[in-house]
Amino acid sequence: MDPHIPADAPHDLFITEALDTRPLGAPDYKGEARAIQALAVRMADDPEGVLPQFVDLAMQITGAASAGLSLWEPDPAPGVFRWRHLRGTLSPFEGATTPRNFSPCGITLDRNCPVLTLHPERTYNWISDAGVVAPEVLLVPLHDGAGEPFGTLWVVGETEGRFTRDHAHVLADLAECIGGALRTSPAKPVEVAAEG
């Protein structure tokens, strides 16, 4: 068991394996690829400016109710995640922080792979205390130039059973672009090199 998952957490808190058993929709691979490529081209001129557009695209492609970035600020240890570029129902929480070692984002960094969680507000009181209900949250890690995770791209579904393996793959593609934009942004929101 992951050291940062509370011992009393429900057995179905993390359900990533469900991504492989859910029926796939009819994704528009060509359209998604064109949208990602168009943003990637614009990244060279305005890396910070395209970040919200990548988050918008994540929300649009997955049909999520909300989406955003959680960027790890390691000091003082163990650090916190700061929410940036939030869209949808959770947009009022822009700039909020969440604990590194008591959050789905922290588990995503620990595992360094996509993570699907079911109603995380059952375990993480900072979610329920904010009045947030999150039927499903799909998270993928953001990586620095050395391949170390330093944050997450996440989407929240309005219903259980929303996300599939294809959604995880497209989010991973978007996360790769977002990581590149964060590394090249002149107004870096995090010190990526120091976080590995």
C-alpha positions in Angstrom: 0.0 0.0 0.0 1.1 3.5 -0.7 2.6 5.2 2.4 0.5 8.4 1.8 -2.9 6.6 1.6 -4.6 6.7 5.0 -5.0 3.2 6.6 -8.8 3.8 6.9 -9.3 4.8 3.3 -12.1 2.9 1.4 -10.8 0.0 -0.6 -12.3 1.6 -3.8 -10.7 5.0 -3.3 -8.2 4.4 -6.1 -9.7 2.5 -9.1 -7.2 3.1 -11.9 -7.6 -0.5 -13.1 -11.2 0.3 -14.0 -9.9 2.4 -16.9 -9.0 -0.8 -18.8 -12.4 -2.4 -18.4 -14.7 0.4 -19.5 -16.1 0.6 -23.0 -14.4 3.1 -25.2 -16.3 5.8 -27.0 -15.6 7.0 -30.6 -12.7 9.4 -30.0 -11.7 11.9 -32.7 -8.0 11.1 -32.7 -7.3 13.3 -35.7 -9.1 16.2 -34.3 -7.4 15.8 -30.9 -4.0 15.5 -32.5 -4.6 18.7 -34.5 -5.7 20.6 -31.5 -2.7 19.5 -29.4 -0.3 20.3 -32.3 -1.8 23.7 -32.8 -1.2 24.5 -29.1 2.3 23.0 -29.2 3.2 25.3 -32.1 2.0 28.3 -30.1 4.0 27.2 -27.1 7.2 28.6 -28.5 5.8 32.2 -28.5 3.8 32.1 -25.3 4.4 29.1 -23.1 2.6 30.5 -20.1 -0.3 31.7 -22.2 -1.1 28.3 -23.7 -1.4 26.6 -20.3 -5.1 27.5 -19.8 -5.8 26.4 -23.3 -4.3 23.0 -22.7 -6.5 22.7 -19.5 -9.6 23.7 -21.6 -8.7 21.1 -24.2 -8.3 18.4 -21.4 -11.8 19.3 -20.2 -13.3 19.3 -23.7 -11.8 16.0 -24.8 -12.7 14.1 -21.6 -16.1 15.7 -21.1 -15.1 16.7 -17.6 -16.9 19.1 -15.3 -13.7 20.7 -14.2 -9.9 20.5 -14.9 -6.7 22.1 -13.7 -3.1 21.9 -12.8 -1.6 21.1 -9.4 2.0 22.2 -9.2 4.2 21.0 -6.4 6.0 23.6 -4.3 8.5 21.5 -2.3 9.6 24.1 0.3 9.1 23.8 3.2 9.1 20.0 3.0 7.0 18.0 2.2 5.5 20.9 0.3 2.1 21.6 -1.1 0.4 21.6 -4.5 -0.9 24.9 -5.8 -3.9 24.8 -8.1 -3.5 26.8 -11.3 -5.5 27.4 -14.5 -8.7 25.8 -13.0 -11.7 25.5 -15.3 -15.3 24.5 -14.8 -16.9 23.9 -11.4 -13.7 24.1 -9.4 -12.5 27.4 -10.9 -13.3 29.3 -7.7 -10.4 27.5 -6.0 -7.7 29.0 -8.3 -4.5 29.4 -6.3 -5.6 27.1 -3.4 -3.1 24.7 -2.0 -3.4 21.1 -1.0 -1.1 18.8 1.0 1.7 16.9 -0.8 1.4 13.8 1.4 -2.4 13.8 1.8 -3.9 14.1 -1.7 -4.6 12.2 -4.9 -2.0 14.5 -6.5 0.6 13.2 -4.1 -0.3 9.6 -4.9 0.0 10.4 -8.6 3.5 11.7 -8.0 4.4 8.7 -5.8 3.2 6.3 -8.5 4.4 8.4 -11.4 1.5 7.2 -13.7 -2.1 8.0 -14.3 -4.4 7.6 -11.3 -8.2 7.3 -11.1 -9.9 8.0 -7.8 -13.6 7.5 -6.8 -15.2 10.1 -4.5 -11.9 11.3 -2.9 -13.9 13.5 -0.6 -14.6 10.3 1.5 -11.0 10.3 2.6 -9.5 13.7 2.1 -11.3 16.1 4.5 -9.9 19.2 2.8 -12.1 18.3 -0.2 -15.3 17.6 1.8 -14.7 20.7 4.0 -14.7 22.8 0.8 -18.1 21.4 -0.1 -16.7 19.6 -3.1 -18.2 16.3 -4.4 -15.9 14.6 -7.0 -17.5 11.4 -8.4 -14.3 10.7 -10.3 -10.9 12.4 -10.7 -8.4 11.3 -13.3 -4.9 12.6 -12.8 -1.7 12.3 -14.8 1.8 13.5 -13.8 3.6 16.4 -15.3 7.3 15.8 -15.7 10.4 17.9 -15.7 13.2 17.6 -18.3 14.7 14.7 -16.4 11.4 12.8 -16.3 10.7 13.5 -12.6 7.1 14.3 -11.7 6.5 17.8 -10.3 2.7 18.2 -10.6 -0.5 16.9 -12.1 -3.0 17.6 -14.8 -6.4 16.5 -13.5 -10.0 16.3 -14.7 -13.1 15.8 -12.6 -16.1 13.8 -13.9 -19.7 14.7 -13.0 -20.6 11.0 -12.7 -18.9 7.7 -11.8 -17.7 5.7 -14.8 -16.8 8.8 -16.8 -13.2 8.2 -17.8 -11.6 5.5 -19.9 -8.1 4.4 -20.9 -8.3 6.6 -23.9 -8.9 9.6 -21.7 -5.8 8.7 -19.7 -3.7 8.5 -22.9 -4.8 11.9 -24.2 -4.2 13.5 -20.8 -0.7 12.0 -20.8 -0.1 13.6 -24.2 -1.4 17.0 -23.0 0.7 16.7 -19.8 3.8 16.2 -21.9 3.1 19.5 -23.7 2.2 21.3 -20.4 5.5 20.1 -18.8 7.4 21.5 -21.8 5.5 24.8 -21.5 6.2 25.1 -17.8 9.9 24.3 -18.4 10.2 27.1 -21.0 8.0 29.7 -19.5 9.9 32.9 -18.6 7.5 33.3 -15.7 8.0 29.8 -14.3 5.4 29.2 -11.7 7.6 26.5 -10.0 11.3 25.9 -9.9 11.1 22.7 -11.8 14.8 21.9 -11.7 14.8 22.0 -7.9 11.9 19.6 -7.6 13.3 16.4 -8.9 
